Amino acid sequence: MNETTDKLDYQEVVPVETQAAVTASQQQEIARFTRKKPKKKKIIMGAVVIAAVAIGGAKILLAKPPVPAVTTVGLERRELVNQVGVSGVVESAQGMQVYSTVSSTVNTVNVKVGDRVSEGDVLAQLDTTDLELDIAQQQSSIYKQAQLGQLELEAAQRERDYLDSDLQEDMDSQLVSAEHALDAAQRELNDARRDLKDNKDDIDFAEEVLLDLERKRDRAEDALKKVEKELKKAQQNGTVTPELEQRVETARDNYMKAATEYHEEDTSFDGDYSMYTKLYRQARTAYETALSNYEIAKQNAGRRLENSEDAIRRARLSADQSAAQYTLKQLQNRLEDSTIKAPIAGTVTAVYAKEGGQGSGLLFVIENTDDLVVKTKVKEFDIGSVKEGMSAVIKSDATGDEEFEGRIERISPAANKNAAGEVQSSGSVEFDTDVALLSKDSGLRVGMNVRLNIILDRKENVFAVPFEAVITDPEGKEIVYAARPNAEGKLIATAVPVTSGMETDFYLEVSGEGLQEGDLIISDAASITDGMEVQDLSSALNAAAAVK
């Protein structure tokens, strides 16, 4: 809801006959936090004005010519303020809740509510007997394990150095034995290859002889078959002769002799050739076996190196006390946390720690009482007009009419949510807003309820009139009527063109060349025309108040 403070004196119409004069201060004071803006530049006249017109005004008009009675307001320059009224609670802009995570007995509490403390001041001391014992035990364990780990590391390193030395000096027994066997196999293979090569000429000659004998045997076989065929044919014809029989016998002898010679030569050739090739193949197999054994020995040596490196790494891990050091650090942190210190400078506003009680949970609240902020809420209707950096006027019941300066520091980007984290769908939507208290030595304290007027707009030294005083003429231009005396001393309504400006809840800024400071501006000009004689009831009210 918008609210307005307008520094303006005004009068309401009260008949002279009633003598119920309203004091000037009652007419001028408008409650700052309860005003409402009239709609369409209309304000409903108060009940006392209606009564004045109905009762007192009737007597005047019956006795005189019908001159309209009006109320006026003197035109003067003033300050206009457009504002939003809210309420809030004073809190510290910088506050800390001091917790302890150490479950230990509180030995001493060094502060009380109201004490001022500096950052780092000791607020309380928790019992540390058990923690100190745990720390000593952990330190002893770390030292012992570190020594054992160092010994293991040195032993693993020595083993690695020995192995490196053996490999560099060819002293590794398995690798050296495999290497010697490989060298011997290589020599035997070379000898077998050389023997095979050296006897190749004899083998080639023997092979040629064998081929000749094979061809000789084949010719003898062909001759035998041919003569046997002739013999068979002669036997069928009955023409067998002794000569033919002799020829068959001779062919058989020749074939048997050739076959025997070939068989004997072939047997000799296979024996010689097989001996050389067999020796070569045996040497080749032995070499391949020795080479494989050598590779395996090299791999085994490599694995021994890897195992040695693994042993060194394991020894280093064993010597590494990082995990134990981390546990020790946790214990030392708990020991340090057992001394409860002030995280900020300020005033102790709450003490929950009790000597002999448990030291875990919330123990103290420290707040900077010299740096205050008002926590308030702005309704959805007004949030579009309120901006960060705007000024605010703060008042409280405890400080009376004294006003304090404030400035909007933060407006929540989202509306308030319920416990489920959802924006409230029913009721008024509000936005959390922080207003910094700029006035020093205000007397306001943390927890006080205050009222605030957030200043949306402000203009100084401008003319302003009630909303209903501004109307539009037949041409659609804005005008006000000034009640100005003519030569006969009668008040005549004079139309004055104006341009409207800033609006507040009750008043409207106007400007125009025809305006004169001190003009009596007719408050309700709806039934007034230019040049009409009017009667100013405000003068009668002022006179009645003076008489009283």
C-alpha positions in Angstrom: 0.0 0.0 0.0 1.4 3.4 -0.9 1.6 6.0 1.8 2.4 9.7 1.6 3.8 12.5 3.7 2.8 15.9 2.3 3.9 19.0 4.3 0.7 21.0 3.6 -1.8 22.9 5.7 -5.4 22.4 4.5 -8.9 23.1 5.9 -12.1 21.0 5.8 -15.5 22.8 5.6 -17.4 23.3 8.9 -20.4 25.7 9.1 -19.8 28.9 11.1 -23.1 28.4 12.9 -21.9 25.1 14.5 -19.0 26.9 16.1 -17.3 23.5 16.0 -14.1 25.0 14.8 -11.3 22.5 14.0 -7.8 23.5 15.2 -5.1 24.2 12.6 -2.9 21.4 13.9 -5.8 18.9 13.6 -6.4 20.0 10.1 -2.8 19.8 9.1 -1.7 16.5 10.7 -2.3 13.4 8.4 -1.3 10.0 9.8 1.9 9.1 7.8 1.3 5.4 7.7 -2.4 5.1 7.1 -3.3 7.2 4.1 -4.9 5.9 0.9 -4.7 7.5 -2.6 -8.2 8.6 -3.9 -9.3 7.3 -7.2 -9.8 9.5 -10.3 -8.7 12.6 -8.5 -11.8 12.5 -6.1 -11.8 12.6 -2.3 -15.0 12.0 -0.4 -15.5 15.0 1.9 -15.6 14.3 5.6 -18.8 13.8 7.5 -18.2 17.1 9.3 -18.1 19.0 5.9 -21.3 17.4 4.7 -23.0 18.4 8.0 -21.7 21.9 7.6 -23.1 22.3 4.1 -26.4 20.6 5.1 -27.1 22.6 8.3 -25.1 25.8 8.5 -24.8 26.4 4.8 -28.5 26.2 4.3 -29.1 29.1 6.7 -26.6 31.3 4.9 -27.9 30.6 1.5 -31.5 31.2 2.5 -30.7 34.6 3.7 -28.5 35.6 0.6 -28.5 35.2 -3.1 -27.4 31.6 -4.1 -23.6 31.9 -4.1 -21.8 28.5 -4.2 -19.9 27.8 -1.0 -16.5 26.3 -1.5 -13.4 25.3 0.4 -10.1 26.5 -0.6 -6.5 25.8 0.1 -3.7 28.4 -0.1 -1.3 27.8 -2.9 2.3 27.5 -1.7 5.5 25.7 -2.5 6.1 22.6 -0.6 7.8 19.2 -0.5 6.0 16.2 -2.0 6.9 12.6 -0.9 5.7 9.4 -2.4 6.4 6.4 -0.1 5.6 2.8 0.8 4.9 2.0 4.5 6.2 -1.3 5.9 7.2 -2.8 9.2 10.2 -4.8 10.2 12.6 -6.0 12.9 16.0 -4.6 13.7 18.9 -7.1 13.4 22.6 -6.9 13.2 24.1 -6.5 9.8 27.0 -8.6 10.9 26.3 -11.5 13.3 27.7 -14.9 13.9 26.4 -17.9 15.8 29.3 -19.6 17.5 29.0 -23.4 17.4 31.2 -26.2 18.8 31.5 -29.6 17.2 33.6 -30.9 20.1 31.6 -33.1 22.5 33.4 -32.2 25.7 32.6 -30.6 29.0 32.7 -26.8 29.3 35.4 -25.9 31.8 35.0 -22.1 31.8 32.8 -19.4 30.3 34.5 -16.1 30.0 31.8 -13.7 28.8 28.2 -12.8 29.5 25.4 -11.1 27.5 26.3 -7.5 26.7 30.0 -8.0 26.8 31.9 -6.5 23.8 34.5 -8.8 22.4 37.2 -8.5 19.7 37.9 -11.1 17.0 39.9 -13.9 18.5 38.9 -13.3 22.2 38.4 -16.6 24.1 34.7 -17.0 24.9 35.0 -20.4 26.6 37.3 -23.3 27.2 36.3 -27.0 26.9 37.9 -29.9 28.7 40.9 -31.3 26.6 42.2 -34.1 28.9 41.1 -37.0 26.7 42.1 -35.2 23.5 45.6 -34.5 24.7 46.1 -38.3 25.6 44.8 -39.3 22.1 47.2 -36.9 20.5 50.2 -38.2 22.4 49.3 -41.8 21.5 48.9 -41.0 17.9 52.2 -39.2 17.7 54.0 -42.2 19.3 52.3 -44.6 16.8 53.4 -42.4 13.9 57.0 -42.3 15.1 57.2 -46.1 15.5 55.6 -46.9 12.1 57.8 -44.3 10.4 60.9 -46.0 11.8 59.8 -49.5 10.7 58.8 -48.2 7.3 62.2 -46.6 6.9 63.9 -49.8 7.7 61.9 -51.7 5.2 62.5 -49.1 2.5 66.3 -49.3 3.1 66.3 -53.1 2.9 64.3 -53.0 -0.4 66.6 -50.4 -1.8 69.7 -52.5 -1.0 68.1 -55.6 -2.7 67.4 -53.5 -5.7 71.0 -52.2 -5.8 72.4 -55.7 -5.6 70.2 -56.9 -8.4 71.3 -54.0 -10.6 74.9 -54.7 -9.9 74.6 -58.4 -10.8 72.9 -57.6 -14.1 75.4 -54.9 -15.0 78.3 -57.3 -14.2 76.8 -60.4 -15.8 76.7 -62.1 -12.4 73.1 -63.2 -12.5 73.5 -67.0 -12.4 70.3 -67.9 -14.4 71.0 -65.4 -17.1 74.7 -66.3 -17.4 73.9 -70.0 -17.6 71.3 -69.4 -20.3 73.7 -67.2 -22.2 76.5 -69.8 -22.2 74.1 -72.5 -23.4 73.1 -70.2 -26.2 76.7 -69.6 -27.2 77.4 -73.4 -27.3 74.3 -74.1 -29.4 75.3 -71.4 -31.8 78.7 -72.9 -32.3 77.2 -76.4 -32.9 74.8 -75.0 -35.4 77.6 -73.2 -37.2 79.6 -76.5 -37.4 76.7 -78.5 -38.7 75.9 -75.8 -41.3 79.6 -75.9 -42.4 79.7 -79.7 -42.6 76.6 -79.8 -44.6 78.1 -77.1 -46.9 81.5 -78.8 -47.2 80.1 -82.2 -48.3 77.6 -80.8 -50.8 79.9 -81.5 -53.8 80.2 -85.2 -52.9 76.5 -85.4 -52.3 75.8 -83.8 -55.7 78.2 -86.3 -57.5 76.6 -89.2 -55.7 73.2 -88.0 -56.7 74.3 -87.9 -60.4 75.7 -91.4 -60.1 72.4 -92.6 -58.6 70.4 -90.9 -61.4 72.6 -92.7 -64.0 72.0 -96.1 -62.3 68.3 -95.3 -62.1 68.2 -94.7 -65.8 70.2 -97.8 -66.5 67.8 -99.9 -64.4 64.8 -98.4 -66.2 66.4 -99.3 -69.6 67.0 -102.9 -68.5 63.5 -103.1 -67.2 62.1 -101.9 -70.6 64.3 -104.4 -72.5 63.1 -107.2 -70.3 59.4 -106.3 -70.8 59.9 -106.2 -74.5 61.5 -109.6 -74.8 59.0 -111.2 -72.4 56.3 -109.9 -74.6 57.8 -111.5 -77.7 58.2 -114.8 -75.7 54.6 -114.7 -74.7 53.5 -114.1 -78.3 55.7 -117.0 -79.6 54.3 -119.3 -76.9 50.8 -118.5 -78.1 51.8 -119.2 -81.7 54.0 -122.2 -80.9 57.1 -120.6 -82.4 59.3 -120.4 -79.3 63.0 -120.8 -80.2 66.1 -121.5 -78.1 67.5 -118.1 -79.2 64.4 -116.3 -78.0 64.6 -118.0 -74.6 68.3 -117.1 -74.3 67.5 -113.5 -75.1 64.8 -113.5 -72.3 67.3 -114.9 -69.8 70.0 -112.4 -70.7 67.5 -109.5 -70.3 66.5 -110.8 -66.9 70.1 -110.9 -65.8 70.8 -107.4 -67.0 67.8 -106.0 -65.2 68.7 -107.8 -61.9 72.2 -106.5 -62.1 71.1 -102.9 -62.8 68.5 -103.0 -60.0 71.0 -104.3 -57.5 73.6 -101.6 -58.4 70.9 -98.8 -58.1 69.7 -100.1 -54.7 73.2 -100.3 -53.3 74.0 -96.8 -54.5 70.7 -95.4 -53.2 71.3 -96.9 -49.8 74.8 -95.4 -49.6 73.5 -91.9 -50.7 70.7 -91.8 -48.2 73.0 -92.7 -45.4 75.5 -90.0 -46.1 72.9 -87.3 -46.8 70.8 -88.1 -43.8 73.8 -88.0 -41.5 74.7 -84.4 -42.4 71.1 -83.1 -42.5 70.3 -84.8 -39.2 73.3 -83.2 -37.5 72.2 -79.8 -38.9 68.7 -80.2 -37.7 69.7 -81.3 -34.3 72.1 -78.3 -34.0 69.3 -76.0 -35.1 66.8 -77.3 -32.6 69.4 -77.1 -29.8 70.1 -73.5 -30.8 66.4 -72.5 -30.8 66.0 -74.2 -27.4 69.0 -72.3 -25.9 67.7 -69.0 -27.4 64.3 -69.6 -25.8 65.9 -70.4 -22.5 68.0 -67.2 -22.7 64.9 -65.1 -23.4 63.1 -66.7 -20.4 66.1 -65.9 -18.2 66.1 -62.3 -19.4 62.4 -62.1 -18.6 62.9 -63.6 -15.2 65.6 -61.1 -14.5 63.3 -58.3 -15.6 60.6 -59.7 -13.3 63.0 -59.7 -10.4 63.7 -56.1 -11.1 60.0 -55.3 -11.2 59.5 -57.2 -8.0 62.3 -55.2 -6.4 60.7 -52.0 -7.5 57.4 -53.2 -6.1 59.1 -54.0 -2.8 60.6 -50.4 -2.7 57.1 -48.9 -3.4 55.5 -51.0 -0.7 58.2 -50.0 1.7 57.7 -46.3 0.8 53.9 -46.7 1.4 54.6 -48.4 4.7 56.9 -45.5 5.7 54.4 -43.0 4.5 52.3 -41.8 7.5 49.9 -39.5 5.6 46.8 -41.3 6.9 48.1 -41.3 10.4 49.2 -37.7 10.1 45.7 -36.8 8.9 44.2 -38.4 12.0 46.6 -36.5 14.1 45.7 -33.3 12.4 42.0 -34.0 13.1 42.8 -34.5 16.8 44.9 -31.3 16.8 42.0 -29.4 15.2 39.6 -30.7 17.8 42.1 -29.5 20.5 42.2 -26.1 18.9 38.4 -26.0 18.5 38.1 -26.8 22.2 39.1 -23.1 22.8 36.0 -21.2 21.7 37.0 -17.9 20.2 35.0 -15.0 18.9 34.9 -15.1 15.0 34.1 -11.4 14.8 34.2 -8.3 16.9 30.9 -7.3 18.4 28.6 -7.7 21.3 27.6 -10.9 22.9 23.8 -11.1 22.6 23.2 -14.7 23.7 25.1 -17.2 25.9 24.0 -20.8 25.9 27.3 -22.4 27.2 27.2 -23.4 30.9 30.2 -24.5 32.9 30.0 -28.2 33.5 27.6 -28.7 30.6 28.2 -30.2 27.2 30.1 -28.0 24.8 28.6 -29.2 21.5 26.0 -27.2 19.5 25.2 -23.5 19.7 27.2 -21.8 22.5 27.1 -18.0 21.8 25.7 -15.3 19.5 27.8 -12.3 18.7 26.5 -9.3 16.8 27.8 -6.0 15.7 25.3 -3.7 17.4 26.9 -0.6 15.7 26.0 -1.9 12.3 22.2 -2.5 12.2 19.8 -3.5 9.4 16.0 -3.7 9.4 14.6 -7.0 8.0 11.3 -6.3 6.4 9.0 -7.6 3.7 7.6 -5.7 0.7 4.2 -6.8 -0.8 3.8 -7.8 -4.4 1.7 -4.7 -5.1 4.6 -2.4 -4.2 7.7 -4.4 -5.2 7.7 -3.0 -8.8 8.2 0.5 -7.4 10.8 -0.3 -4.7 14.5 -0.4 -5.8 17.8 -1.1 -4.1 19.5 2.1 -3.0 16.2 4.0 -2.2 16.1 5.9 1.0 13.8 5.1 3.9 12.6 6.8 7.1 12.6 4.6 10.2 10.6 5.1 13.4 9.9 3.0 16.4 7.6 3.2 19.5 10.6 3.1 21.7 12.2 6.3 20.2 8.9 8.3 19.8 8.7 10.7 16.9 12.4 10.6 16.1 13.1 9.6 12.6 16.2 7.7 11.4 17.7 7.4 7.9 17.9 4.1 6.1 18.8 2.8 2.7 17.6 -0.4 0.9 20.5 -2.7 0.6 18.9 -5.9 -0.8 15.6 -7.1 -2.3 15.1 -10.8 -2.6 15.0 -11.9 -6.3 12.2 -14.4 -5.4 9.1 -14.3 -3.3 9.0 -15.9 0.1 8.6 -19.7 0.0 6.9 -22.1 2.4 8.6 -25.0 4.2 8.3 -27.1 1.0 10.3 -24.6 -0.9 7.3 -23.5 -3.0 6.0 -19.9 -3.4 2.9 -19.4 -1.4 -0.2 -19.6 -3.6 -2.6 -18.1 -1.1 -2.5 -14.8 0.8 -0.2 -11.9 0.1 3.0 -12.6 -1.8 6.0 -10.8 -0.1 9.7 -10.3 -0.9 12.3 -10.1 1.9 14.1 -6.8 2.0 17.0 -5.5 4.0 17.2 -1.8 4.9 20.5 -0.5 6.3 20.2 1.8 9.3 22.4 4.8 8.4 21.8 7.0 11.5 24.4 6.5 14.2 23.5 6.4 17.9 19.9 5.9 17.0 19.0 4.1 20.2 17.5 1.2 18.2 18.4 -2.2 19.5 18.5 -5.7 18.0 15.1 -7.2 18.1 13.1 -4.0 18.2 10.0 -3.6 16.0 10.1 -0.6 13.7 8.0 1.2 11.0 9.5 2.3 7.8 8.5 4.6 5.0 10.4 3.7 1.8 10.8 6.9 -0.3 9.8 6.2 -3.8 10.0 9.8 -5.1 10.5 13.3 -3.6 10.2 16.8 -4.9 10.9 20.0 -3.1 9.7 23.6 -3.7 6.8 22.8 -6.0 3.1 23.8 -6.1 0.7 21.1 -5.1 -3.1 20.9 -4.8 -5.6 18.3 -3.8 -6.5 15.8 -6.5 -10.1 17.0 -6.8 -8.9 20.6 -7.4 -7.6 19.7 -10.9 -10.2 19.1 -13.7 -10.3 19.3 -17.5 -11.9 22.0 -19.5 -14.1 21.3 -22.6 -10.9 21.3 -24.7 -9.4 18.6 -22.5 -6.8 20.8 -20.9 -6.1 20.6 -17.2 -7.1 23.6 -15.1 -7.6 24.7 -11.5 -9.9 27.4 -10.2 -8.4 30.2 -8.1 -10.9 32.3 -6.0 -9.6 35.8 -6.7 -11.3 39.0 -5.4 -12.7 41.5 -8.0 -13.0 45.2 -7.7 -16.0 44.9 -5.4 -14.2 42.5 -3.1 -16.2 39.5 -4.3 -14.5 36.2 -4.9 -14.6 35.1 -8.5 -13.6 31.6 -9.7 -10.8 32.1 -12.3 -9.7 29.2 -14.5 -5.9 28.8 -14.5 -4.3 26.3 -17.0 -1.9 23.9 -15.3 0.3 20.9 -16.1 0.1 18.1 -13.6 3.2 16.3 -12.4 4.2 14.0 -9.5 1.3 12.4 -7.6 1.2 11.5 -3.9 -1.6 9.8 -2.0 -3.5 13.1 -1.5 -1.8 15.8 -3.6 -0.9 16.5 -7.2 2.0 18.6 -8.4 0.9 21.5 -10.7 2.7 24.1 -12.6 1.6 26.9 -14.9 2.4 30.6 -15.8 -1.0 31.7 -14.3 -0.4 30.3 -10.9 0.4 32.8 -8.1 1.7 31.9 -4.7 -1.0 32.5 -2.1 -3.8 31.9 -4.6 -6.9 30.4 -2.9 -7.3 27.2 -5.0 -10.9 25.7 -4.9 -10.5 22.2 -3.5 -13.5 20.6 -5.3 -13.9 22.3 -8.7 -16.3 19.7 -10.3 -19.3 22.1 -10.3 -17.4 25.4 -10.7 -17.3 27.5 -13.9 -15.0 30.3 -15.0 -16.2 33.7 -13.7 -18.6 32.3 -11.1 -18.9 34.1 -7.8 -18.0 31.8 -4.9 -18.1 32.0 -1.1 -15.0 30.7 0.7 -16.1 28.6 3.7 -12.5 28.1 4.7 -12.3 31.8 5.8 -15.4 31.4 8.0 -13.8 28.3 9.6 -10.6 30.2 10.3 -12.6 33.1 11.8 -14.6 30.8 14.0 -11.4 29.1 15.2 -9.9 32.5 16.0 -13.0 33.6 18.0 -12.9 30.3 20.0 
